[in-house]
Amino acid sequence: MKQAICGYHQDEENHWVAQLACGHFQHVRHTPPFINRPWVMSLKGRQAMLGHLLKCKKCDESAPKDML
């Protein structure tokens, strides 16, 4: 199921995590050449992706909401 990005936070290793509208979290790493998400590296890039839909596997599995 696709869910909109509604915010971000960093985990304990300073990796960016998207907060989804459904209440789940999803890492949004930029680790080329395997994962290419240069927008994660800047505040402006992350703000531009607010509202963007990501596939949420946790919703597909009916997982409980994540908590900070």
BAFI-3210 file (N, C-alpha, C; in Angstrom, 3 decimals, decimal comma, padded with zeros to 6 digits):
// residues 68
n [1|2|3|4|5|6|7|8|9|10|11|12|13|14|15|16|17|18|19|20|21|22|23|24|25|26|27|28|29|30|31|32|33|34|35|36|37|38|39|40|41|42|43|44|45|46|47|48|49|50|51|52|53|54|55|56|57|58|59|60|61|62|63|64|65|66|67|68]
n.u [000,843|000,550|001,793|001,802|004,653|005,076|006,790|010,110|012,788|015,909|017,642|019,358|021,837|022,116|020,816|018,414|014,919|011,756|008,623|005,542|002,170|000,491|001,474|003,655|007,246|009,944|013,137|015,015|017,470|020,471|022,540|024,543|025,977|023,671|021,244|019,714|019,076|019,420|018,042|017,602|019,749|019,656|017,940|016,135|015,658|014,462|012,157|010,891|009,975|007,917|004,720|005,052|004,479|005,262|005,869|004,480|005,415|004,845|002,182|000,977|001,396|-000,158|000,990|001,609|001,550|004,559|006,785|008,509]
n.v [-001,169|002,223|005,109|008,493|010,616|012,347|013,549|013,611|011,985|011,346|008,288|006,402|006,079|008,222|008,035|008,916|008,788|008,286|009,504|008,169|008,776|006,831|006,160|004,550|004,041|004,520|003,815|006,064|005,965|007,205|005,564|005,168|002,816|001,397|002,310|005,154|008,116|011,117|013,341|013,078|014,105|016,854|019,540|021,006|019,181|017,030|018,332|018,848|016,364|015,788|014,482|012,781|009,511|006,430|002,921|001,026|-001,578|-002,422|-001,695|-003,450|-005,765|-005,427|-004,291|-002,885|000,666|002,632|003,977|006,796]
n.w [000,000|-000,800|000,842|002,021|002,532|005,504|007,222|008,753|010,513|012,216|012,726|015,336|014,174|012,584|010,123|007,667|008,202|006,933|007,950|007,696|006,512|007,491|009,934|010,089|009,882|007,576|006,334|004,376|002,657|001,076|-000,699|-002,948|-005,310|-005,030|-003,812|-004,860|-003,790|-003,815|-002,923|-000,232|001,106|001,573|003,278|001,732|-000,353|001,058|002,014|-000,393|-001,067|000,649|001,013|-001,115|-002,359|-000,860|-001,022|001,480|003,254|005,791|006,206|004,409|005,800|007,989|010,293|013,592|014,375|014,208|016,728|018,057]
ca.u [000,000|001,341|001,487|002,497|005,650|004,559|007,859|011,361|013,655|017,110|017,774|020,527|023,036|021,966|020,212|017,103|013,754|010,518|007,428|004,459|000,841|-000,144|002,071|004,842|008,497|010,697|014,426|015,177|018,915|021,139|023,761|024,849|025,091|022,548|020,042|020,039|018,104|020,193|017,170|017,651|020,929|019,452|016,645|015,284|015,283|013,493|010,897|010,263|009,394|006,755|003,529|005,398|003,997|006,191|005,227|004,617|005,280|004,253|000,724|000,593|001,470|-001,015|001,861|001,222|002,266|005,880|006,897|009,863]
ca.v [000,000|003,455|006,102|009,765|011,060|013,523|014,098|012,858|012,059|010,545|007,200|006,485|006,092|009,427|007,756|009,550|007,916|008,971|009,236|008,046|009,183|005,691|005,976|003,708|004,684|003,813|004,427|006,616|006,140|007,478|004,755|004,759|002,758|000,503|003,124|006,497|009,107|012,311|014,330|012,871|014,758|018,279|019,927|021,394|017,945|016,300|019,081|018,692|015,030|015,665|014,140|011,733|008,201|005,305|001,634|000,679|-003,021|-002,636|-001,647|-004,701|-006,819|-004,988|-004,078|-001,743|001,916|002,803|005,055|007,345]
ca.w [000,000|-000,858|001,876|001,830|003,502|006,206|008,053|008,799|011,680|012,042|013,694|016,209|013,332|011,760|008,827|007,568|008,261|006,568|008,746|006,725|006,968|008,156|011,255|009,988|009,510|006,543|006,028|003,027|002,567|-000,194|-000,675|-004,321|-006,472|-004,773|-003,581|-005,317|-003,323|-003,447|-002,289|001,221|001,655|001,890|003,838|000,604|-001,040|001,883|002,024|-001,710|-001,161|001,529|000,227|-002,073|-001,922|-000,776|-000,742|002,893|003,465|007,114|006,023|003,760|006,823|009,110|011,456|014,401|014,084|014,812|017,718|018,248]
c.u [000,893|000,837|002,333|003,522|005,100|005,604|009,070|011,954|014,900|017,159|019,067|021,851|023,024|021,522|018,819|016,000|012,523|009,411|006,261|003,112|000,130|000,385|003,280|006,050|009,191|012,007|014,442|016,657|019,350|022,483|024,066|025,942|023,832|021,233|020,398|018,916|018,846|019,351|017,208|018,740|020,729|018,049|015,672|014,782|014,243|012,150|010,150|009,560|008,238|005,512|003,783|004,967|005,115|005,389|005,511|004,341|004,631|002,730|000,229|000,558|000,598|-000,221|001,356|002,050|003,595|005,843|008,339|010,401]
c.v [001,238|004,455|007,345|010,015|012,324|014,139|013,193|012,943|011,229|009,470|007,373|006,482|007,270|009,141|008,382|008,506|008,748|008,534|009,262|008,383|008,072|005,459|005,060|004,554|003,842|004,538|004,905|006,986|006,489|006,761|004,246|003,690|001,930|001,253|004,564|007,470|010,372|013,370|014,224|013,736|016,231|018,516|020,254|020,154|017,157|017,009|018,923|017,343|014,802|015,446|013,061|010,374|007,161|004,034|001,277|-000,808|-003,315|-002,570|-002,948|-005,853|-006,518|-004,817|-002,893|-000,510|001,951|003,967|005,518|006,957]
c.w [000,000|000,175|001,661|002,931|004,168|007,141|008,024|010,205|011,369|013,113|014,493|015,443|012,362|010,326|008,824|007,483|007,918|007,515|007,769|007,351|007,739|009,568|011,261|009,595|008,447|006,284|004,584|002,855|001,147|-000,132|-002,087|-004,347|-006,229|-004,589|-003,895|-004,942|-002,888|-002,738|-000,771|001,863|002,037|002,455|002,712|-000,155|-000,263|001,902|000,706|-001,851|-000,180|000,664|-000,811|-001,510|-001,962|-000,512|000,711|003,083|004,813|007,047|005,401|004,756|008,040|010,407|012,271|014,028|014,817|015,799|017,801|019,597]
res [m|k|q|a|i|c|g|y|h|q|d|e|e|n|h|w|v|a|q|l|a|c|g|h|f|q|h|v|r|h|t|p|p|f|i|n|r|p|w|v|m|s|l|k|g|r|q|a|m|l|g|h|l|l|k|c|k|k|c|d|e|s|a|p|k|d|m|l]
***
